[in-house]
Amino acid sequence: MLTVSDTIAIDKIRTTKYKQRDTMNIAFIGLGTMGTPMVLNLLKANHAVTVYNRTKSKAEAAIAAGAVDADTPKVAAANAEMVITCVSDSPDVEAVVLGPDGIIGGARPGTLLIDMSTISPSVTRDIAQKLAEKEIGMIDAPVSGGSEGAEKGTLSIMVGGEAAAVEKARPILSAMGTTITHVGPVGAGQITKAINQIIVAGTYWSVAEGMALGLKAGLDMEKVVQAVGSGAAASWGLTNRSGNMIENDYPLGFRVRLHQKDLAIALATARELNLPLPMAAYVEQIENGLIAQGYGDEDISAIARSVRAMGAIE
């Protein structure tokens, strides 16, 4: 239920003088490495965006670009036709959607929630059911493409939900991504993202092993990458992250700790289906070790640290 102070805050947002728009009012919750550039792309598409982020300083770039700040997810959602969430983990989505100041308390019937976080499929389905009781729709739309894709608006978006809701959201999703695939009912997007993260784990680990072999053998690694990248071994990870592994330097793209969280979701889903995933389990343990060593905020290509350590590569 909206309080008096909530209503005052909502009225203030409503009277904010946006430039003339013929697009949508969107609320966006979560302005991290991915969320901020996604909001900037929505603003470039001329949508009116109200934002909420727990750490206010992280919303500054979006506000400077024309977004309006809200004090709670509930207030942000009250004016919105669609609400987008992009936060770290299942408990975070539950808090911003179902908590005391959550979206469910402010959104009107007919509002559509687009969750672009990477979370548990079962938690997704539970949230969708609770929202449906309030006549609020939901689709899950996790993404792949990293911070580069978020900045360029070229994300691959994997969408679960009812067909009509997906089509309603498509114009908004198109401002943030170039490949939008409806993969099934609510929760299917999260399972598809789990598959994506399993494949990423295997690709990065194999690239790390390959780079380690070349380094140990004393080869010209620029030429090695050019050679193998032109054949069957070609991959996004090889093209974009082999340089990190060769230089042993891992500037942030997508954090180790977030990928470890994603693999834990994938493994939990696999256990529910009685499916062993030995490679994913191995890489998850490697990432647990990196996090314990203080490397959790490096790019996930930092799994090469473990291969280099095993081979005594300086």
N, C-alpha and C positions, 0 to 999 in steps of 0.2 A: 504494500500500500504506500502511496506517495504521501510524504509529510508536507507541511506548509513550506518548509525551507526547500524541499524538492521542487514544489510547484513554482516558487519564486525563481529558482535556478533554471527551470524549464522555460519559463516565460522570458527570461533574459536571453536564453539561446534562441528562442523563436523570434525575438525582435532584433537579433544581430543582423546587420545590413549586408547580407550576401549580395554579390553582383547578380544580375538577372540570370536565372538558370531554368532550363527546361528538363533537367535530369533529376536524380533522386536525392533524398535526404538519407544519409548513411551514418550509422554510428560505428566506430572502429575501436575495439578494445584490445590493447596490447601493442605498444610501439617499441619493439626491440629491433634487432638486426634485420629481421624480415618485415615487421609491421610498418616501420617508418617509411621505407621506400614504396611499399604497397599503398599507403595513404597518399603519398605524393603523386603516385600515378592516378589514383582516383580523383584527386584535385585537378590534375592536368586534363582529365576527361570531363571536367566542369561539374562534378558532383559536389554537393554540399556535405561536408564531413564533420561530425562531432566526434571528438576523441576522448578516451580515458586511458591513462596509464598510471600504475601504482607509483612509479618514480616519476614525478612531474617533470624533471629536467629532460627526460627522454622524449617528451612531447614537444619540446621547444621548436624543433625543425618543422614539424607538421603545422604548428600554430603560426609560425612565421610565414608559411606557404599559404595560409588561409583557412586552416581548420579551426574549429571552435572547441575550447576545452570544457570538459564536464568534471564535476567533483566525484561522481560515482558512476558505475555502469548503469544503474537504474535511471539516473537523470539523462545520461547519454542516449539511452534507448527510447525515452519517452517521445522524442520527435521523429524517430527514424522509421522509414519504411522497411529497411533492412539493417540488421546488426551483424557486424563481422567480428569474430573473436580470433585472435592469433596470439596465444599465450603458451607457456612452456609444457604443461603436463596436465594429466587428467584432473588432479585436485584443483589446479588453477582454473580450469574451465568450469568445474562444478561451483567454485567460489564466485566467479564473475557472472555466472548464469543463474545459479540457484540460491546464492547467499543472501543475507539480510539486505544488502544494497545492490543486489544482482539484477540482471536484465529482466528476469521474470517479473519483478515488481514494478517495472516501468513500461515495458513494451505493451502496445495495444494489441487486441485480437487482430489477426491478419498480418502481423509483422512476421518477417522471415529472418531466422538466425542462420548465418553461414559460419560454421566453425572451421577455420583454416589452420587450427592447431594440429599437432600430431598426438593423438591420445588413444586410449583403449577403445576398441570397437564396442565392447559391452557397456562401457560408461557412456559412449555416444548414444547408444540405443536407449539407455535409461534416461538421459537428459531429454532426448526427443520425446519420450513418452510423457514426462512431466510437463514439458512445454505444450504438448498437444492438449493437455487438460485445460490449458489457459487459451486455447485456440491460437497458439503461436507455432508457426511452422519451423522446421529445421532441416538443413542439409549439412553433411560433413564434406569438406572440400580441402583436404590437406594438399600440400604443394611439394614440388621438387624443382630444383634449379638453383638453389643456394642464394646467397645475397646478391650475386651478379644478376640472376634471373629476376629477383625482386626489384632491383634497380632499373633494369631494362624493360620490365613488364613482359617478360618472356617465360614466365613460370609454366610448368606443366601442372595442371590441376586435376585431381582425381576426385570425382564427385559421387556421393551416395545420397539417395533421397528419392522422393516421388518425382516423376517426370515433369509434372507441371511446375513444381517448385524449382527444379533445376533450370527449366527454360526461363522462368521469371528472373533467376539470378544470373543467367548467362551474360547479359550486357554488362553487369558489374564485374563479373569474373574476367570478362574480356579486356577490361582496363588493366588487369594485373597479370594475365597470362595469355599465351598464344595457343596452347593445347589444352582444351577443356573436354574431359571424357567422362560421361555418365556411366559408371561401372556397376550400378545396382542400387538396392535399397539403402536406407540409412545404416551406416556402419561399414558399408562396402568400400567407401572411400578410404577409411582408416585401414582396412585389411590390405587394400591395394598399396597404400603408403608403406605398410609393413613389408610387403613384397619388395618394393623399391629399395627400402633400407637394407634388406638382406642382400640384394644384388650389389648395392653400393659397397657393403662390407666386403664381399668377396672380391669385387673389382679392385678396391683400394689395397686390400691385403696382397693380392697377386701382383699389382703394380709395385708395391713396396718390396716384395721378394725379388722381382725382376730387376729393379733399380739397384738393390743390394748386390746382386750377382754381378752386374756390370761394374759397379764401383769396386768391388773386391778384385775383379779381374783387371782393373785399371783401364777400362775402355773410355773412349770419348763419348760421354753420355748424351750430349746433344745429338750426335749422329745416331746413337742407339735409339733414342726416342723417335727420331725422324724415320728410321728404318722400320721399327715395329709398329709405329703409329700409322703407317701406310698400308698395313696388312690386316690380317684377321684379329690382331691384338688391339686394334684401335678402340678407344673408349674416351668418354668425357674425362674420366679420372686420369687417364694417361696424359691426355692433351693438357689439362688444366692444373694437375696437381703433381705430376712427376718432378717438376722443377723444385717444388717444396722438398720432396724426398731426397733429391740429389744434393740440394744446398743445406739440408737439415735445418730448415727454417719454415715455420708453419703459421703465417699470418692468418688472422681470422677470416674464415669463409662460413663454415658451419661447425659449431663447437663439438669437441669430442664428447663432452658430458651429455649433450642433447642427442647425439647419435647413439650413445650407450643406452639412453632412456628409450629411444625408438626401438633398438634391438631387444630390450627387455620386454617391450610391448609385443613385438613380433614373436618372441619365444613363449610368452604367456599365452598368446592366441594359439600358437602351435601346440602347446601342451593341452589346451582345451580340445583340440582336434586329434590328439594322440599322434602327433607328427614330430619326429626327431629332426632337429636342424643343427648338425654338429659344427658346420663352419660358422654359422651365426653365433652359436654359443661360444666358440673359441674366440672370435673377434670381440665379443662382448666382454670376455674376461681380460683380453688384452687392454681394452679401453678402461675397464675397472682399474687395472694397474696404472695406466697413465694418469687417471684422475687422482689416484692415491699419491702419485709422484708430483702432483701440482700442475699437470698439463691439460686439465679438463677444459680450459677455455681456449686452447689452441684449435686450429682447423683439424678435421678428422684425418687428414693425410698424415698427422703426427703418429698414426699407428706405425709408420716407418721407423720411428724411434726404437720400437721393440725389435724389429728386424735388424737394424743397424747394431743395436746392443748385443744381440745374439751372435752377430758376425764380427764383433769388435771393430766396427767401422767408425772411425773418428769423424 
